[in-house]
Structures are given as structure tokens and as C-alpha cells.
Amino acid sequence: MARYSVEWVERSGEASVGVVEAPSPEAALARVRSRGAFPVSWKEEMARRTEAPVRAGIVPMANRDRILFTRKLAVFLKAGFPLLQALDVLEEQVQRGRLRSRIAGIRQGIIGGESFAEALSRFPADFSRFYVAVVRAGEESGEIASVLEKLADDLATRADRRKRMITALFYPILILIVTVGIVTVVSLKFIPLVENFLRTLHVSLPPLTAGVLEANAWLRGKLPLIGAALVGGIVAVRLLLRFRDPRRVAHRFLLSVPLIGRIVRIGNFSWVFQSLSVLGYSGVPVLEAFRITAEISKNEVIRGDVDRCRMEIARGRSISDALGGGPLFERFAVSMVEVGEKTGEIDQMMERIAEYYEEELETLYARLQSLAPTILTLILAALVGTVIVALYLPILTIVDALAGNQNPF
């Protein structure tokens, strides 16, 4: 007897999850139906024999290795190689030790009687549930080569998006670091030097100069406290974000930030529709595709809305109605999905939606790259300019007084 974790919907519409012991998945689902409930999804409880390989895969392989493995394996399978022979050839060609060890582990699992997807699931740090689900669907449909090719393209697209995001954020972050560094040097070195000089002149300071000196003195006196508060705040936020409710609040706030919130929202939309497209193309059932997409979503607000859609679809609503039933997904995407449902091209339509959002994301990245450095440069110029004017104002006053034969002292 095996143990299966089954999620079902009661006649009342309430969702429930439980563990069912049965000789097969079909028997487990039949037991749920016999209670008058509608089973939504199931998964087999992991056996203890997988624990050692899971621990061995804690340090994940590089993303480029994952893409290389997926794409080359797809090429070999399309060329007519049996799976084990394709893995043998791939293991001989690979030079990186970590990837070779993963391929060897996958081969051992298949030789031991596991399916390809089961062998991959022994390395969860390297192959996500999304990856394993796509491969399992490809095995069941007999289109594993095409599915792996599609999966490799998806992985490459996600890696390229990550590079573009890093590139878009690099220059603004660099400007921010330079700004903080300059302000720190001016505050700790330049201002005290000029302040000591001004005090030797024994002159009354203009209000702007006095204000800058007082603010700088307060900042230097509170610097250890500010540093401790900053470190403590970062630690506290990281601890709080381990819990779902504070994380949801933080993610909701992030979505409301101008420009940054739009980038996060559009990036998640693209990711969601691309995931649903790949899973649907691979033959994963709709409810399971929504479940996997929700589980691996990084934004809690997006995760909650995708899961809401899954539950509404389980109750009999169409995908477009479920997407449009909440405030998150835009009308444009809902209309496109509705057209895809009517034409029978739902997977292709979701891929087009993802591509549309990718193009919008490029525009937002370009806007961020142009606006953020400009704003930070203006802030830096305003701060440094204010300090320079404040510190040199008394000196200019003295020079003017001496030029007029007045005694400023």
C-alpha cells in the first residue's frame, strides 16, 4: 500500500487535503470520489530511499549546466538515441564534475527501475518541481524530446531575463553606492576639517552653515546607533519574511511602489503565463499546471491569486473567468486567454501573452536605467552642493567684509 496526498473539493465547495492509503493513484482517487468529493490533484508521499540523494543535491548545479543538460539531451533523443544511451554519451562529453555526478545519479535511478522524472526528483536542488512535472508529462505523452527542447528554451529565456534585470539594476545600484560613499567621506572628513577652520575665525555663522554643521554633528554622534539599527532592521525583516503573512504584506507593498511595482508585476505575469504555457504544451493537466505555478511563485500576492484561479477552475469555471475573477490579472490577458479557449490554442495564446509582457518589461527596464541614475545624480548634486555652499558661505562673507575694509571678527 502506498500513501498519497490528495486535494479535493467537497460538494459545499470547500477545499480539503488529506492522506489516502491505496495500492495505486487511481484507487486513492476512487476512494475520494466515493465520499462524494471531487479530487483536484494528488502526489505520492516520498519514500525514505530518496532522502540520501536529496541531501547530496543540496548545492545546486549552475543554471548554464541545467540548460546544457536539457538541450543536449533533447538533441540526442531527437536523433533517435534511447534515454540511457543518450545519458551515457552526455556523461562522456561533459567536463564539469558536478553535472557529471548528477547525470551518473540519474542513470543509476533509471537502471534501478525509476522513470526519468523520478530519477530527476531525487535532486530537488537541481531540478525543480516545475522541471520534473514537465518531464513526467513528456514521458507520459511520448514526446519527451520535444518537451525537453521546449523546456531548454524556457530555461534560457528565464536566464536571459535574469541577466537583463541585473544589467538594469547594476548602474542605479552603482550610483547609489557612490552617492553613499561620497556623502560619508564628506560627512566624516571634509565637514569636520572646514568646521575646525571656521571655529578658529570666531565669526558668527550663517543659518545654513550652522544647520549643516549641527546636522553633521548629530549624524556622526548617532552613527554607531544608526548602523546597529540598520543591521538589526535587516535581520528583523529577514526573519519576518520567513512567515507567509508578513511576506505577503511586504510583497503587496512592493507591488504598489511606482515603476518598481510595475516591473515586479509585469515580470511575474510573464513568468506565470510562460510557466502555464510550457506545462500545458507538455501535457500537464490544467489544475496541476496552476498548482505547480502557484507553488513555485516567489511573490505571495501572485501565488495567492494563481491558487485562487486553480480552485475556481476546479469548481467548473473556465480559465479566463477564473483569471478575471480577481483584481490582479489585467483585462488584456483575460481576453487573450478567452480567445485561446475558444480557438483551442490556449497554450500558444499564453505564450503570446508572456511574450507581450516580456516586451513591456524591456521598456520598463530601459525606463529604470534612464530615470534611476538621473534621480540619484540630482540627489547627490543637491546634497554636495548644499554642503559646499554652506561651508564656503562664511569664508565668502569674510572676504567681502575685508574687501570693504570692515572688521568681520
C-alpha positions in Angstrom: 0.0 0.0 0.0 1.3 3.5 -0.9 0.4 6.8 0.7 -1.0 9.6 -1.5 -1.5 13.2 -0.5 -4.8 14.1 -2.2 -6.5 17.5 -2.5 -10.3 17.5 -3.2 -13.3 19.8 -3.3 -16.3 19.0 -1.2 -19.9 19.3 -2.5 -20.1 22.5 -0.5 -17.2 24.0 -2.4 -14.7 23.8 0.5 -11.2 22.6 -0.4 -9.6 19.8 1.7 -6.3 17.9 1.7 -5.6 14.5 3.2 -3.5 11.4 3.0 -5.1 8.3 1.5 -3.6 4.8 1.6 -4.3 2.8 -1.6 -2.5 0.4 -3.9 -2.5 2.9 -6.8 -3.3 6.6 -7.5 -6.5 5.5 -9.3 -7.7 3.7 -6.2 -6.9 6.7 -4.0 -8.9 9.0 -6.2 -11.7 6.5 -6.4 -11.9 6.5 -2.6 -12.2 10.3 -2.5 -14.9 10.2 -5.2 -16.8 7.6 -3.1 -17.2 10.2 -0.4 -19.0 12.5 -2.8 -16.0 14.8 -3.3 -14.2 15.9 -6.5 -10.4 15.1 -6.4 -8.3 18.0 -7.7 -4.7 16.7 -7.6 -2.6 14.1 -5.9 1.0 13.3 -5.2 2.7 10.2 -3.8 4.4 10.6 -0.4 8.1 10.4 -0.9 9.8 7.2 0.3 12.8 7.2 2.6 15.0 5.8 -0.1 15.2 9.3 -1.7 16.5 11.1 1.4 20.2 10.4 0.8 20.2 11.6 -2.9 18.2 14.7 -1.9 20.9 15.6 0.7 23.5 15.0 -2.0 21.9 17.6 -4.2 21.6 20.5 -1.8 24.3 22.5 -3.6 22.6 23.2 -6.9 24.3 23.0 -10.3 24.8 26.2 -12.3 21.9 27.3 -14.4 24.1 27.1 -17.6 24.7 23.4 -16.8 21.0 22.8 -16.4 20.3 24.4 -19.8 23.2 22.5 -21.4 22.0 19.2 -20.0 18.4 19.8 -21.1 19.2 21.0 -24.6 21.8 18.3 -25.4 19.6 15.6 -24.1 16.8 16.8 -26.3 19.1 16.8 -29.4 20.2 13.2 -28.6 16.7 11.9 -28.1 15.5 13.6 -31.3 18.4 11.9 -33.1 16.9 8.6 -32.0 19.1 7.7 -29.1 17.5 5.7 -26.3 17.4 7.6 -23.0 20.1 5.6 -21.2 22.4 5.7 -24.2 21.8 9.5 -24.6 22.8 9.9 -20.9 25.9 7.8 -21.4 27.1 9.9 -24.3 26.2 13.1 -22.5 28.2 12.0 -19.4 31.2 11.3 -21.6 31.0 14.8 -23.2 30.5 16.8 -20.0 33.6 18.2 -18.4 32.1 19.8 -15.2 32.3 17.4 -12.3 29.0 18.4 -10.6 27.0 17.9 -13.8 28.7 14.6 -14.5 27.8 13.3 -11.0 24.2 14.4 -11.5 24.0 12.5 -14.8 25.5 9.5 -13.2 22.9 9.6 -10.4 20.1 10.0 -12.8 21.4 6.9 -14.8 21.6 4.9 -11.7 18.0 5.7 -10.8 16.7 4.7 -14.2 18.7 1.5 -14.2 17.2 0.8 -10.8 13.7 0.9 -12.3 12.7 4.6 -11.8 11.2 6.7 -14.6 13.3 9.7 -15.9 11.1 12.1 -13.9 11.5 10.1 -10.7 15.3 10.0 -11.2 15.3 13.8 -11.6 13.2 14.3 -8.5 16.0 12.8 -6.4 17.9 16.1 -7.0 15.3 18.8 -6.0 18.1 21.4 -5.6 18.9 20.9 -9.3 15.6 20.1 -10.9 12.6 22.0 -9.6 9.1 20.6 -9.3 8.2 22.5 -12.4 11.1 20.8 -14.3 10.1 17.4 -13.1 6.4 17.9 -13.9 7.2 18.9 -17.4 9.5 15.9 -17.9 6.9 13.5 -16.4 4.2 14.8 -18.8 6.6 14.4 -21.7 7.3 10.8 -20.7 3.6 10.0 -20.5 2.8 11.6 -23.8 5.8 10.0 -25.6 7.0 13.5 -26.7 9.9 13.7 -24.3 12.4 15.1 -26.9 10.1 18.0 -28.0 9.2 18.7 -24.4 12.9 18.9 -23.3 13.6 21.2 -26.3 10.7 23.5 -25.1 11.9 23.3 -21.6 15.5 24.2 -22.6 14.2 27.3 -24.4 12.2 28.3 -21.4 15.2 27.9 -19.1 17.3 30.0 -21.4 14.6 32.7 -21.6 14.4 32.9 -17.8 18.2 33.1 -17.5 18.3 35.9 -20.1 15.6 37.8 -18.2 17.6 37.5 -15.0 20.7 38.9 -16.8 18.7 41.8 -18.2 17.3 42.6 -14.7 20.8 42.5 -13.2 22.1 44.8 -16.0 19.2 47.2 -15.5 19.8 47.4 -11.8 23.6 47.5 -11.9 24.1 51.1 -12.9 21.5 52.6 -10.4 22.9 50.5 -7.6 26.5 51.6 -8.5 25.3 55.3 -8.5 23.6 54.7 -5.1 26.8 53.2 -3.6 28.9 56.1 -5.0 26.4 58.6 -3.5 26.5 57.0 -0.1 30.3 56.8 -0.3 30.7 60.5 -1.2 28.3 61.6 1.5 30.1 59.5 4.1 33.5 60.9 3.1 32.2 64.5 3.1 30.5 64.0 6.5 33.4 62.3 8.3 36.4 64.1 6.7 35.6 67.3 4.8 33.0 68.9 7.0 35.0 68.5 10.3 38.1 69.9 8.6 36.3 73.0 7.5 34.4 73.3 10.8 37.6 73.4 12.7 38.9 76.2 10.4 35.7 78.2 10.9 35.9 77.9 14.6 39.4 79.4 14.6 38.0 82.6 12.9 35.5 83.2 15.8 32.8 84.5 13.4 29.0 84.2 13.6 27.9 81.5 11.1 25.1 82.0 8.6 21.9 79.9 9.4 22.6 77.5 6.5 26.1 76.8 7.7 25.1 76.4 11.3 22.3 74.0 10.3 24.6 71.8 8.2 27.2 71.6 11.0 24.6 70.7 13.6 23.1 68.0 11.4 26.5 66.6 10.6 27.5 66.6 14.3 24.3 64.8 15.2 24.8 62.2 12.4 28.4 61.5 13.5 27.3 61.1 17.1 24.5 58.7 16.2 26.5 56.8 13.5 27.0 53.6 15.7 23.4 53.7 16.7 22.2 54.1 13.1 24.5 51.3 12.0 23.2 49.0 14.7 19.6 49.9 13.9 20.2 49.3 10.2 21.7 45.9 10.8 19.0 45.0 13.3 16.3 46.1 10.9 17.7 44.0 8.1 17.9 40.9 10.3 14.4 41.5 11.7 12.9 41.9 8.2 14.7 38.7 7.0 13.2 36.8 10.0 9.7 38.2 9.4 9.8 37.4 5.7 10.1 33.7 6.7 6.5 33.8 7.6 3.8 34.0 4.9 1.7 36.8 6.3 4.5 39.4 6.8 5.9 38.3 3.4 2.5 38.9 1.8 2.3 42.4 3.3 5.9 43.2 2.0 5.1 41.8 -1.4 1.9 43.8 -1.7 3.7 46.9 -0.7 6.4 46.2 -3.3 3.7 45.9 -6.0 2.4 49.4 -5.0 5.8 51.2 -5.5 5.9 53.3 -8.6 7.8 51.8 -11.5 9.4 49.1 -9.4 6.0 47.7 -8.5 5.1 47.7 -12.2 8.3 45.9 -13.1 7.7 43.3 -10.4 4.1 42.8 -11.5 4.8 42.5 -15.2 7.8 40.2 -14.6 5.6 37.9 -12.5 2.8 38.0 -15.1 5.3 37.0 -17.8 6.7 34.2 -15.6 3.2 32.9 -14.7 1.9 32.7 -18.3 5.2 31.3 -19.6 5.1 28.5 -17.0 1.4 27.7 -17.8 2.3 27.6 -21.5 5.2 25.2 -21.0 3.3 23.0 -18.6 0.2 23.0 -21.0 2.4 22.2 -24.0 4.0 19.3 -22.2 0.6 17.8 -21.4 0.3 18.7 -17.7 -3.4 18.9 -16.7 -4.7 22.4 -16.2 -5.3 22.1 -12.4 -1.9 20.6 -11.9 -0.3 23.3 -14.0 -1.9 26.0 -11.9 -0.9 24.2 -8.7 2.8 24.0 -9.7 2.8 27.6 -10.9 1.4 28.7 -7.6 3.7 26.7 -5.5 6.9 28.0 -7.2 5.7 31.6 -7.5 8.0 33.9 -5.4 5.6 36.7 -4.9 3.0 35.8 -2.3 0.3 38.0 -3.8 0.7 36.4 -7.2 0.9 33.0 -5.6 -2.4 33.6 -3.8 -4.2 34.7 -7.0 -2.9 31.8 -9.1 -4.1 29.4 -6.4 -7.5 31.2 -6.3 -7.8 30.6 -10.0 -6.9 26.9 -9.6 -9.7 26.5 -7.0 -12.2 28.3 -9.2 -11.3 26.1 -12.2 -11.7 23.0 -10.0 -15.3 24.2 -9.3 -16.0 24.3 -13.0 -15.2 27.9 -14.2 -13.3 28.5 -17.3 -9.6 29.6 -17.2 -10.5 33.1 -18.5 -13.3 33.5 -16.0 -11.1 32.4 -13.1 -8.3 34.8 -14.2 -10.8 37.7 -14.5 -12.5 36.9 -11.2 -9.8 38.7 -9.1 -8.3 42.1 -9.2 -4.8 41.1 -10.2 -4.7 39.9 -13.8 -5.3 42.5 -16.4 -8.2 42.5 -18.8 -5.9 42.2 -21.8 -4.6 38.9 -20.6 -8.0 37.6 -19.7 -9.4 38.5 -23.1 -6.4 36.7 -24.8 -7.0 33.6 -22.8 -10.7 33.7 -23.6 -9.9 33.7 -27.3 -7.4 30.9 -26.8 -10.1 28.8 -25.1 -12.5 29.4 -28.0 -9.9 28.5 -30.7 -8.4 25.6 -28.8 -5.0 27.3 -28.8 -4.8 28.1 -25.1 -1.1 27.2 -24.7 0.0 29.2 -27.7 -2.1 32.2 -26.5 -0.5 32.1 -23.1 2.9 32.1 -24.7 2.0 35.2 -26.7 0.8 36.9 -23.5 4.2 36.0 -21.9 6.0 37.5 -24.9 3.9 40.7 -24.8 4.8 41.1 -21.1 8.5 40.4 -21.9 8.4 43.3 -24.4 6.8 45.6 -21.8 9.4 44.5 -19.3 12.2 45.6 -21.7 10.6 49.0 -21.9 10.3 49.3 -18.1 13.9 48.2 -17.7 15.0 50.9 -20.1 13.0 53.5 -18.2 14.5 52.4 -14.9 18.0 52.6 -16.4 17.4 56.2 -17.5 15.4 57.5 -14.6 17.2 56.0 -11.5 20.7 57.3 -12.3 19.3 60.7 -13.1 17.4 61.0 -9.9 20.3 59.7 -7.8 22.7 62.1 -9.5 20.4 65.0 -8.8 20.1 64.0 -5.2 23.9 63.7 -4.9 24.4 67.1 -6.6 21.8 68.7 -4.3 23.5 67.2 -1.1 27.1 68.1 -2.1 26.1 71.5 -3.5 24.3 72.4 -0.3 27.3 71.3 1.8 29.7 73.3 -0.3 27.6 76.4 -0.3 27.1 76.2 3.5 30.7 75.7 4.3 32.1 78.3 2.0 29.4 80.9 2.8 31.2 82.2 5.9 34.5 82.4 4.0 32.9 84.5 1.3 31.3 86.7 3.9 34.8 87.4 5.4 36.3 88.1 2.1 33.6 90.6 1.2 34.0 92.3 4.6 37.8 92.6 4.2 37.3 94.0 0.7 35.1 96.7 2.1 37.6 97.4 4.9 35.3 96.1 7.5 36.3 94.0 10.5 34.4 90.8 10.4 36.0 89.5 13.7 
